[in-house]
Each structure stands twice: as structure tokens, then as C-alpha cells.
Amino acid sequence: MYVHVGDDVMIRSSEIIAILDKQTVQDSEEMLELINRKKSELVDIANGTFKSLVITPSHMYLSPIAIATLKKKALSGVPMNG
């Protein structure tokens, strides 16, 4: 199953390592350091105003969709858009 994480981006749910909310990302020095080190893997699909960070083995997505909505999509087994 795929999870719509914003814009036209769909991610296979089995590839999602973590979904973090914006506050957790901003409050964690380690997360900010990771983002800075892996800038080439960062995909901003939120156009600067993200609500969550979706981490996969190959990319990190700044998503405009709230963490609760993304988790529901990932756990529901039913593909959903937006």
C-alpha cells in the first residue's frame, strides 16, 4: 500500500521508517543536525511550511500533512489522498 504524503508524492508504507511532528523535529538538535547533514536527501513538498517529517531509507520528506492524518493513512490499509 502507498501513503500520500503531500503534493503528488506517494510512498510505499513498508518503506516508512518514522513520521515525526514538526515540534519534535524543531526541538531536537539531533534531528536538525541530521537534516543539515542529509540535505541532498531532503524533499520539501510542503513549500516551506511543513507539519511533519516522513523518513524513508532514501529520503526525508517535509510534508504539509499533519502527523495524525499520515499515521491514519499508513495504518488504515486503505489508500487515501489529501
RASULUR-V877973 format. One record per residue. N is the residue number from 1. RES is the residue in one small letter. PHI is phi in whole degrees, -180 to 180 (* if undefined). NEAR is the number of other ideal C-beta (glycine too) atoms within 10 Angstrom. D_LAST is the distance of its C-alpha to the last C-alpha in whole Angstrom. Layout:
n = [N;N]
res = [RES;RES]
phi = [PHI;PHI]
near = [NEAR;NEAR]
d_last = [D_LAST;D_LAST]
This chain:
n = [1;2;3;4;5;6;7;8;9;10;11;12;13;14;15;16;17;18;19;20;21;22;23;24;25;26;27;28;29;30;31;32;33;34;35;36;37;38;39;40;41;42;43;44;45;46;47;48;49;50;51;52;53;54;55;56;57;58;59;60;61;62;63;64;65;66;67;68;69;70;71;72;73;74;75;76;77;78;79;80;81;82]
res = [m;y;v;h;v;g;d;d;v;m;i;r;s;s;e;i;i;a;i;l;d;k;q;t;v;q;d;s;e;e;m;l;e;l;i;n;r;k;k;s;e;l;v;d;i;a;n;g;t;f;k;s;l;v;i;t;p;s;h;m;y;l;s;p;i;a;i;a;t;l;k;k;k;a;l;s;g;v;p;m;n;g]
phi = [*;-111;-117;-79;-109;129;52;-111;-98;-119;-123;-62;-60;-69;-94;-77;-86;-157;-128;-117;-81;-56;-63;-62;-63;-70;-86;-105;-61;-65;-67;-64;-65;-61;-61;-66;-71;-109;-55;-69;-98;-86;-120;-94;-94;-98;54;94;-118;-91;-113;-154;-120;-107;-109;-124;-59;-110;-145;-124;-111;-84;-105;-81;-97;-64;-59;-62;-67;-63;-64;-60;-62;-68;-95;-75;80;-115;-62;-135;-115;56]
near = [12;15;24;18;26;22;15;8;15;14;19;10;15;9;14;18;9;11;23;16;16;17;11;14;17;12;10;13;7;7;16;12;10;16;16;9;10;12;8;6;15;15;17;15;16;19;10;7;9;20;18;26;23;27;18;17;8;8;15;22;25;22;27;17;22;14;18;12;17;24;14;13;23;19;10;12;8;8;12;13;7;8]
d_last = [15;13;10;7;8;7;8;9;10;11;13;16;16;19;19;18;21;19;16;18;17;18;21;23;22;24;27;28;30;30;26;27;30;27;25;28;30;27;26;26;23;21;18;16;13;12;15;18;16;14;13;14;16;15;19;20;23;23;20;19;15;15;11;10;8;10;13;13;9;10;13;12;10;13;15;14;15;13;10;7;4;0]
